[in-house]
Amino acid sequence: MSASRRSGTTDELGPDEPERVGADLLAALLDGMDAALCAFDADGVVTHWNREAERILGWSADEAVGRQGFAGWAVRSADAGEVEERLLSAMRSPGRQVHEFALLTKDGGRVLVRTQSAAVRGPDGRPAGVYCAFSEVHAQIDLERSIALSEALLEGASWGVVLVDVDLRPAVVNAHAARALGAGRTSVLGRPLGDLLSQGVEELENALTHVLAEGAPPAPAEMWVTVRGPEGDRRRCWRSGFVRLASPLAEEPVPLGVGWLFQDVTDTKRAEQDAALLRFRANQLHRAGRAAAECEDPAEAATVHLDFALAGFADHALIDRVAGGALPEGEQDRPVRLVRVVTTPSGTPAPSVPSAAAGLPVRYPDGHPALQCVERSGSVRASAGSGGGTGAVSAERAREWAGARQWPVDAVHALCVVLRSRGRTLGVVTFLRGAGRSAFERPDAVYAEDVAVRIAALLDLSGT
């Protein structure tokens, strides 16, 4: 059967080749449509019927073209008058009209369809018929739901939605994602992710590349990123899900990009990390107390507490005693000399040992954090360079900084905590971190003070 016959066009093409080509093109267009299409002349006779209409209702073009309306074959006789009136009324109305009604399939079933109909004008501008495009209602509803879902995600979603193209650049961004990225919805479009993130961009791009090649991962991924911003960088944790986008119009799936959905879980993750750290430190204090209880020498028990405190907390630790005995309350203003009594070995981790220079005062310069700690009877934090970080100071300057303070040369951050027992100052315990760790913060000082209380009681008991 020719394409022109299937689509309801006439076989009498005339002598002119352009007319034949035009008729073939029209037939191909009609049969290639995704929507079912039929047309009626001014008298309600079916003139066109494409393949999608045949697929939905089962009636072929040969069976449909030339029939008077839908009565008796595509619509129940009782409904035929109303259906025909609604369809042909499009000739008397401007624009398109949308209707829903039930049509009959060739095997006797019923299909609820949604139609769009409009008038076909003749050369003189007068209505010459009506065309009617229709689809199954459930398919139309599915399409409308998909469109509504897309619009809702990109407008009012409470999590970030970013459509990333195959070049790994944002193509569409919703309002939530724009706020998370610290930019406007249009200013981020087409920009490399490296312009928006200073850290974590490699991990994110690797995830997007994997999704393009292999498809969506089985579970969401939690990624730590640092977002650039006019007020400084912000460290955030985003729980991210990914879906691969492919064109529904291609015969084979053609990647259009990746849908990236994320939610900021920074506060939750930090709370979880803080809780885990507190549990670990409490467990270390418990284990240290159990181990120290088995030591006959109180001084040895003090080093046990020091060793347990180092795990996951610091790289080195020192204990300095006040020369000449404990310093009573109110005498912190007199000159103080400190004697190194315990130190952790440099290099390979090993238990803390009594210092070989025990009994000789440590050459601490004025203003040394350990001396400040004694004067204040409180904790003192210090770091190489300004602002508490190593980024403002070179490795050589950091070594000089540590050496001038009589600390191991790889020390970059220090925390000095006073040792007090029975209202007297016994000395100072110093925790040191290398360049691979962050600076000490207030929660670290609280933990170190708990350790110092136990060490001070044992040193006081030992009388050393």
Backbone torsions as a table, in degrees:
resi	resn	phi	psi	omega
1	MET	NA	134.8	-178.1
2	SER	-73.0	157.0	179.0
3	ALA	-62.6	-35.7	-179.2
4	SER	-66.8	-35.3	179.2
5	ARG	-69.5	-42.3	-177.9
6	ARG	-63.1	-38.0	-178.2
7	SER	-84.0	0.4	174.5
8	GLY	90.3	8.9	177.2
9	THR	-83.8	160.4	-176.3
10	THR	-78.0	151.3	178.6
11	ASP	-80.7	-12.4	-179.2
12	GLU	-87.8	97.5	-171.8
13	LEU	-91.7	-17.6	-177.8
14	GLY	88.2	173.1	-174.0
15	PRO	-80.0	-20.5	-173.5
16	ASP	-82.2	129.4	179.7
17	GLU	-62.1	-41.3	178.8
18	PRO	-55.3	-36.9	178.5
19	GLU	-64.9	-40.1	179.1
20	ARG	-63.4	-46.0	179.5
21	VAL	-61.7	-42.2	179.6
22	GLY	-63.1	-39.1	179.6
23	ALA	-67.2	-40.9	178.6
24	ASP	-64.3	-41.4	178.5
25	LEU	-63.1	-43.3	178.6
26	LEU	-61.3	-42.8	179.9
27	ALA	-63.0	-42.0	179.8
28	ALA	-64.9	-40.6	179.4
29	LEU	-64.0	-43.3	-178.4
30	LEU	-65.2	-44.7	-178.2
31	ASP	-72.5	-19.9	-179.9
32	GLY	-89.7	-2.1	-178.3
33	MET	-71.5	146.2	176.3
34	ASP	-80.0	-18.9	179.9
35	ALA	-101.1	148.6	174.5
36	ALA	-72.3	140.2	-178.3
37	LEU	-140.1	134.7	170.8
38	CYS	-137.2	162.5	-179.4
39	ALA	-140.5	151.5	-179.7
40	PHE	-126.5	147.4	172.4
41	ASP	-83.4	-175.6	-175.4
42	ALA	-63.4	-21.3	179.9
43	ASP	-94.1	3.2	178.8
44	GLY	85.5	15.3	178.2
45	VAL	-87.6	134.6	-179.8
46	VAL	-68.2	126.7	-179.4
47	THR	-114.0	-23.5	-178.6
48	HIS	-139.3	146.2	-178.1
49	TRP	-157.2	114.5	-174.2
50	ASN	-98.5	179.1	-174.4
51	ARG	-64.0	-36.9	-178.6
52	GLU	-67.0	-34.9	175.2
53	ALA	-64.5	-39.7	176.5
54	GLU	-63.6	-38.6	-179.1
55	ARG	-65.3	-41.9	-176.2
56	ILE	-71.8	-44.6	-173.0
57	LEU	-102.8	-17.6	179.1
58	GLY	88.3	-11.7	179.0
59	TRP	-83.2	129.4	179.3
60	SER	-79.6	168.5	177.9
61	ALA	-62.4	-37.9	178.4
62	ASP	-61.1	-35.3	-177.5
63	GLU	-81.8	-23.5	-173.8
64	ALA	-96.7	-44.1	-175.0
65	VAL	-64.9	132.8	179.4
66	GLY	97.8	-10.9	179.1
67	ARG	-76.2	152.7	177.5
68	GLN	-88.0	101.7	179.8
69	GLY	62.8	-160.2	-178.5
70	PHE	-102.4	-3.5	-171.1
71	ALA	-60.6	131.6	172.0
72	GLY	82.5	-7.8	178.7
73	TRP	-136.3	-44.6	179.1
74	ALA	-107.5	-8.5	178.3
75	VAL	-142.7	143.8	175.7
76	ARG	-59.1	145.3	-177.5
77	SER	-57.8	-35.8	-178.7
78	ALA	-67.1	-26.1	-177.6
79	ASP	-100.9	-8.4	-170.6
80	ALA	-60.3	-42.5	-177.3
81	GLY	-62.3	-46.3	-178.8
82	GLU	-65.0	-42.8	-179.1
83	VAL	-63.8	-44.5	-179.0
84	GLU	-64.2	-40.0	179.2
85	GLU	-63.3	-40.9	-178.7
86	ARG	-68.3	-37.7	180.0
87	LEU	-70.7	-47.6	-175.7
88	LEU	-74.3	-14.3	178.6
89	SER	-67.3	-15.8	178.3
90	ALA	-63.6	-25.8	178.3
91	MET	-66.1	-23.0	-176.8
92	ARG	-103.6	4.3	-175.9
93	SER	-124.4	144.7	176.6
94	PRO	-76.2	152.1	175.7
95	GLY	71.8	-162.6	-178.0
96	ARG	-101.4	151.9	176.1
97	GLN	-119.7	141.6	-179.1
98	VAL	-114.7	130.3	179.4
99	HIS	-137.9	159.3	172.4
100	GLU	-128.5	131.6	173.8
101	PHE	-160.0	169.4	-176.5
102	ALA	-94.0	133.3	173.5
103	LEU	-111.9	158.0	-179.7
104	LEU	-97.8	138.2	173.8
105	THR	-88.2	167.1	-177.3
106	LYS	-63.5	-30.6	-178.8
107	ASP	-88.2	9.0	174.9
108	GLY	96.8	-2.2	178.9
109	GLY	-79.1	173.8	-179.9
110	ARG	-122.5	140.3	179.9
111	VAL	-129.2	125.0	175.8
112	LEU	-83.3	121.2	-176.5
113	VAL	-121.6	156.4	172.0
114	ARG	-112.4	127.2	-175.1
115	THR	-113.8	150.7	168.6
116	GLN	-124.9	121.1	-176.1
117	SER	-126.4	149.0	179.5
118	ALA	-153.2	158.0	-178.0
119	ALA	-73.8	146.7	171.9
120	VAL	-106.0	123.6	-175.8
121	ARG	-94.3	141.0	175.7
122	GLY	-83.8	-179.6	179.4
123	PRO	-57.5	-29.8	-180.0
124	ASP	-86.3	2.8	179.3
125	GLY	85.3	-2.0	-179.6
126	ARG	-89.9	151.3	179.9
127	PRO	-59.1	127.2	178.4
128	ALA	-112.9	-2.7	-179.5
129	GLY	164.1	-167.8	-177.5
130	VAL	-138.4	137.3	168.4
131	TYR	-106.3	147.9	-176.2
132	CYS	-135.2	116.8	173.7
133	ALA	-102.6	133.1	-178.7
134	PHE	-141.8	157.0	176.7
135	SER	-147.6	160.7	178.6
136	GLU	-63.8	139.7	-175.0
137	VAL	-59.9	-41.4	-177.0
138	HIS	-65.3	-33.7	176.9
139	ALA	-68.9	-39.9	178.1
140	GLN	-65.8	-41.8	179.4
141	ILE	-64.4	-40.9	177.3
142	ASP	-59.9	-41.5	178.7
143	LEU	-64.6	-44.6	180.0
144	GLU	-64.4	-37.7	177.3
145	ARG	-63.9	-41.9	178.8
146	SER	-61.4	-43.6	178.9
147	ILE	-65.7	-42.9	179.1
148	ALA	-63.2	-39.9	178.5
149	LEU	-64.0	-43.4	179.4
150	SER	-61.2	-44.5	-179.0
151	GLU	-66.3	-38.9	179.5
152	ALA	-66.0	-41.2	179.1
153	LEU	-63.5	-38.5	-175.7
154	LEU	-85.6	-6.7	-179.0
155	GLU	-116.3	-58.0	-169.4
156	GLY	-113.9	12.3	-177.4
157	ALA	-68.6	146.0	-180.0
158	SER	-89.9	12.8	173.4
159	TRP	-135.8	163.3	-176.5
160	GLY	-74.5	138.1	175.4
161	VAL	-130.0	122.3	178.9
162	VAL	-130.7	126.9	172.1
163	LEU	-96.0	116.7	-175.7
164	VAL	-104.8	131.7	-179.7
165	ASP	-79.4	179.4	-175.2
166	VAL	-68.9	-13.4	174.8
167	ASP	-90.3	9.0	178.3
168	LEU	63.2	39.0	175.6
169	ARG	-122.8	140.1	-179.6
170	PRO	-59.2	129.4	177.1
171	ALA	-106.5	-34.4	176.4
172	VAL	-141.0	137.3	-178.1
173	VAL	-136.6	132.2	176.6
174	ASN	-85.5	173.0	-173.3
175	ALA	-62.8	-40.0	-178.6
176	HIS	-63.5	-44.3	-179.8
177	ALA	-65.4	-38.6	179.1
178	ALA	-61.5	-41.3	177.9
179	ARG	-65.2	-40.7	179.6
180	ALA	-64.2	-34.4	179.4
181	LEU	-84.7	-3.4	176.8
182	GLY	69.6	34.6	-178.3
183	ALA	-149.8	175.4	176.7
184	GLY	-81.8	165.3	-176.5
185	ARG	-65.8	-31.4	-179.0
186	THR	-93.3	-25.8	-175.7
187	SER	-71.4	-19.5	-179.2
188	VAL	-91.4	-10.8	-174.0
189	LEU	-68.7	132.3	176.7
190	GLY	78.4	0.3	-178.2
191	ARG	-90.9	145.5	174.5
192	PRO	-61.4	147.0	179.8
193	LEU	-62.6	-26.1	178.1
194	GLY	-65.3	-21.3	175.5
195	ASP	-75.5	-20.2	-176.3
196	LEU	-101.3	-29.5	-176.5
197	LEU	-123.2	134.6	177.6
198	SER	-94.8	-23.7	177.0
199	GLN	-138.4	146.9	179.7
200	GLY	88.9	-2.7	-176.9
201	VAL	-68.8	-34.7	179.9
202	GLU	-64.2	-42.7	179.4
203	GLU	-64.0	-41.1	-179.8
204	LEU	-66.3	-46.0	179.7
205	GLU	-64.3	-35.6	176.7
206	ASN	-63.2	-40.2	178.0
207	ALA	-65.0	-42.8	180.0
208	LEU	-64.8	-41.1	178.5
209	THR	-63.5	-39.8	178.7
210	HIS	-63.3	-42.0	-179.0
211	VAL	-65.1	-41.2	178.1
212	LEU	-60.8	-37.0	-176.2
213	ALA	-87.0	-39.5	-170.6
214	GLU	-115.1	-16.8	-175.7
215	GLY	103.9	-178.9	-174.4
216	ALA	-68.1	142.3	174.8
217	PRO	-70.0	160.5	-176.0
218	PRO	-73.1	-17.2	-176.5
219	ALA	-147.6	158.6	176.4
220	PRO	-62.5	154.6	179.5
221	ALA	-117.9	140.2	177.5
222	GLU	-100.6	122.3	-175.2
223	MET	-124.9	131.4	173.4
224	TRP	-91.5	126.1	179.9
225	VAL	-132.1	159.4	173.8
226	THR	-116.5	117.1	-175.0
227	VAL	-91.7	128.3	175.5
228	ARG	-72.5	148.3	179.0
229	GLY	-162.1	160.0	-179.9
230	PRO	-63.9	-24.3	-179.6
231	GLU	-98.6	13.7	-180.0
232	GLY	111.2	165.6	-179.5
233	ASP	-73.5	146.6	179.5
234	ARG	-124.9	128.0	178.5
235	ARG	-88.0	121.1	-176.9
236	ARG	-133.5	154.4	173.7
237	CYS	-114.8	122.5	-179.1
238	TRP	-116.2	125.3	172.7
239	ARG	-85.3	114.5	-167.6
240	SER	-117.1	139.7	170.9
241	GLY	-121.1	149.9	-175.3
242	PHE	-132.6	143.4	173.0
243	VAL	-136.0	140.7	177.8
244	ARG	-84.1	135.6	179.9
245	LEU	-102.4	128.3	179.5
246	ALA	-130.8	149.4	-178.6
247	SER	-71.7	128.2	177.3
248	PRO	-78.4	-5.8	-176.1
249	LEU	-94.9	-12.9	-178.2
250	ALA	-88.1	150.6	178.1
251	GLU	-65.7	-39.0	174.6
252	GLU	-113.0	146.9	-178.3
253	PRO	-57.7	124.3	177.9
254	VAL	-113.3	115.9	-177.8
255	PRO	-61.4	129.8	174.2
256	LEU	-100.4	-13.0	-177.5
257	GLY	143.3	-156.5	-176.5
258	VAL	-132.5	135.5	169.6
259	GLY	-90.0	118.9	-177.0
260	TRP	-113.0	116.1	178.2
261	LEU	-114.0	130.9	-178.1
262	PHE	-142.7	157.0	178.6
263	GLN	-134.3	137.0	-178.9
264	ASP	-77.8	116.5	-179.5
265	VAL	-120.3	27.0	-175.6
266	THR	-59.5	-49.4	-177.5
267	ASP	-61.8	-41.2	179.7
268	THR	-64.9	-45.1	-179.0
269	LYS	-65.5	-39.4	178.4
270	ARG	-66.5	-38.3	176.8
271	ALA	-64.0	-41.2	177.2
272	GLU	-63.4	-42.3	179.4
273	GLN	-65.6	-42.2	178.7
274	ASP	-63.2	-41.0	179.4
275	ALA	-65.1	-41.5	178.8
276	ALA	-64.9	-39.0	179.0
277	LEU	-66.1	-41.1	178.2
278	LEU	-63.4	-41.3	178.4
279	ARG	-62.9	-42.7	-179.6
280	PHE	-63.9	-45.1	-178.4
281	ARG	-67.8	-38.2	176.2
282	ALA	-63.6	-38.7	177.9
283	ASN	-66.0	-38.0	177.6
284	GLN	-65.0	-41.7	176.5
285	LEU	-61.3	-40.3	179.2
286	HIS	-65.1	-46.1	-179.5
287	ARG	-65.4	-38.9	178.7
288	ALA	-63.6	-40.6	178.4
289	GLY	-63.2	-40.3	178.5
290	ARG	-64.9	-42.9	-178.7
291	ALA	-70.1	-40.0	-179.5
292	ALA	-65.9	-29.3	179.9
293	ALA	-65.2	-20.0	179.9
294	GLU	-89.8	-2.9	-179.5
295	CYS	-89.1	131.6	177.7
296	GLU	-75.7	-33.5	-177.8
297	ASP	-93.0	119.4	178.8
298	PRO	-57.7	-33.5	179.7
299	ALA	-65.9	-39.2	176.8
300	GLU	-65.2	-38.6	177.8
301	ALA	-62.6	-34.0	177.9
302	ALA	-64.9	-40.3	178.5
303	THR	-68.3	-30.0	176.0
304	VAL	-62.7	-45.0	176.9
305	HIS	-60.1	-39.6	-179.8
306	LEU	-63.7	-43.2	-178.6
307	ASP	-66.3	-41.0	178.6
308	PHE	-66.3	-33.6	-179.4
309	ALA	-68.6	-28.3	-176.6
310	LEU	-68.0	-30.2	-173.9
311	ALA	-57.5	116.0	178.3
312	GLY	70.1	6.0	-174.3
313	PHE	-115.9	-45.4	-176.6
314	ALA	-152.4	168.4	-179.7
315	ASP	-97.0	-31.3	-179.5
316	HIS	-137.6	159.3	174.6
317	ALA	-148.4	145.8	-179.7
318	LEU	-134.0	146.7	172.1
319	ILE	-123.1	123.2	177.3
320	ASP	-116.1	132.1	176.6
321	ARG	-100.2	149.2	174.8
322	VAL	-68.1	124.9	-179.8
323	ALA	-66.2	136.4	178.0
324	GLY	86.2	8.7	178.0
325	GLY	106.3	173.8	-175.9
326	ALA	-62.4	150.9	-178.4
327	LEU	-98.7	111.9	-178.4
328	PRO	-66.0	164.1	178.8
329	GLU	-62.1	135.5	177.5
330	GLY	93.5	-4.7	-179.5
331	GLU	-111.4	18.6	-179.1
332	GLN	-67.8	-16.8	-176.6
333	ASP	-82.0	-12.0	178.3
334	ARG	-80.3	155.4	-179.6
335	PRO	-54.8	135.8	-176.8
336	VAL	-121.2	134.9	171.9
337	ARG	-117.3	141.7	-178.1
338	LEU	-114.7	142.4	-179.0
339	VAL	-116.3	126.9	178.6
340	ARG	-71.7	123.0	-179.3
341	VAL	-116.7	-27.6	-179.6
342	VAL	-141.1	139.5	175.9
343	THR	-147.2	150.6	173.9
344	THR	-86.6	141.6	-179.2
345	PRO	-68.4	145.2	176.6
346	SER	-79.0	157.6	179.1
347	GLY	84.9	-123.9	-177.3
348	THR	-64.3	129.8	179.0
349	PRO	-57.3	137.1	179.8
350	ALA	-158.1	165.4	179.6
351	PRO	-60.7	150.7	177.2
352	SER	-65.4	149.0	-176.9
353	VAL	-133.5	155.4	173.2
354	PRO	-59.6	142.5	-177.7
355	SER	-70.2	140.5	178.5
356	ALA	-68.6	-21.3	-179.8
357	ALA	-96.3	24.1	-177.9
358	ALA	-57.1	133.3	179.8
359	GLY	99.9	-17.1	178.7
360	LEU	-101.7	128.6	-179.4
361	PRO	-61.0	142.9	176.7
362	VAL	-79.7	136.9	-177.4
363	ARG	-80.3	72.0	176.8
364	TYR	-84.4	128.5	178.1
365	PRO	-73.8	164.0	177.4
366	ASP	-59.4	142.2	-178.8
367	GLY	80.8	7.1	178.3
368	HIS	-62.2	140.6	-178.9
369	PRO	-54.8	-34.6	179.1
370	ALA	-66.7	-39.5	178.0
371	LEU	-68.8	-39.4	176.0
372	GLN	-61.2	-36.5	-180.0
373	CYS	-61.9	-42.7	178.6
374	VAL	-66.9	-43.3	-178.1
375	GLU	-62.5	-38.6	-176.2
376	ARG	-89.0	-15.6	-172.6
377	SER	55.6	39.9	180.0
378	GLY	-151.8	-177.7	-176.4
379	SER	-84.7	148.9	179.1
380	VAL	-134.1	129.1	175.9
381	ARG	-108.9	144.3	-179.9
382	ALA	-149.0	151.1	177.9
383	SER	-143.4	151.1	174.9
384	ALA	-67.0	132.4	-178.9
385	GLY	86.7	168.6	-179.7
386	SER	-83.1	153.8	175.1
387	GLY	76.7	8.0	176.2
388	GLY	78.3	12.1	-179.0
389	GLY	-126.2	167.8	-178.9
390	THR	-95.9	-6.5	-176.9
391	GLY	-67.3	-24.4	-176.4
392	ALA	-92.5	4.3	-176.2
393	VAL	-139.2	142.3	180.0
394	SER	-76.8	166.5	179.1
395	ALA	-62.2	-38.1	179.8
396	GLU	-65.3	-43.2	178.0
397	ARG	-64.8	-35.3	178.2
398	ALA	-65.5	-39.4	177.7
399	ARG	-65.4	-39.5	177.2
400	GLU	-63.7	-40.6	179.9
401	TRP	-60.3	-46.5	-179.0
402	ALA	-68.8	-42.4	-178.7
403	GLY	-63.6	-37.9	179.8
404	ALA	-65.4	-21.2	-179.1
405	ARG	-102.7	11.6	176.5
406	GLN	62.7	37.5	177.6
407	TRP	-115.1	162.4	175.2
408	PRO	-54.4	142.3	-171.2
409	VAL	-67.0	-17.1	179.1
410	ASP	-89.7	4.1	-179.9
411	ALA	-75.6	135.4	179.0
412	VAL	-124.4	-32.1	179.1
413	HIS	-125.1	141.2	-177.7
414	ALA	-132.9	148.6	174.7
415	LEU	-137.8	113.7	179.4
416	CYS	-104.1	128.7	-177.7
417	VAL	-126.1	131.8	-177.2
418	VAL	-72.4	144.7	175.5
419	LEU	-102.6	112.8	-177.9
420	ARG	-126.2	139.1	177.4
421	SER	-151.6	135.0	179.6
422	ARG	52.7	40.6	175.9
423	GLY	74.9	14.5	-179.2
424	ARG	-125.6	152.8	176.3
425	THR	-93.6	118.2	-177.8
426	LEU	-92.9	-29.7	-176.9
427	GLY	165.5	-152.6	-175.5
428	VAL	-140.7	138.7	169.0
429	VAL	-110.0	130.2	-176.0
430	THR	-116.7	126.3	174.9
431	PHE	-106.1	136.5	-176.0
432	LEU	-126.6	140.3	176.7
433	ARG	-121.3	148.6	176.8
434	GLY	-87.0	-174.5	-175.8
435	ALA	-67.4	-21.2	-179.3
436	GLY	-78.5	-2.3	-179.1
437	ARG	-116.6	161.5	177.4
438	SER	-81.6	166.3	178.7
439	ALA	-67.2	156.2	176.6
440	PHE	-68.0	141.9	177.9
441	GLU	-121.2	178.3	-175.5
442	ARG	-58.7	-44.1	176.5
443	PRO	-60.1	-31.3	176.2
444	ASP	-66.3	-39.7	179.2
445	ALA	-64.3	-37.3	178.7
446	VAL	-62.8	-44.0	178.7
447	TYR	-64.8	-43.7	-179.9
448	ALA	-62.9	-35.0	177.9
449	GLU	-66.4	-35.5	175.2
450	ASP	-63.3	-42.6	178.1
451	VAL	-64.8	-42.5	-177.5
452	ALA	-62.1	-35.9	178.5
453	VAL	-59.6	-43.7	-179.6
454	ARG	-69.0	-41.9	179.7
455	ILE	-64.4	-43.7	-178.1
456	ALA	-61.9	-41.9	179.8
457	ALA	-62.6	-39.8	-179.9
458	LEU	-70.6	-40.7	177.5
459	LEU	-65.2	-38.0	177.5
460	ASP	-64.4	-38.5	179.3
461	LEU	-68.4	-35.6	-178.6
462	SER	-73.9	-26.2	-179.3
463	GLY	74.7	11.1	-179.9
464	THR	-81.9	NA	NA
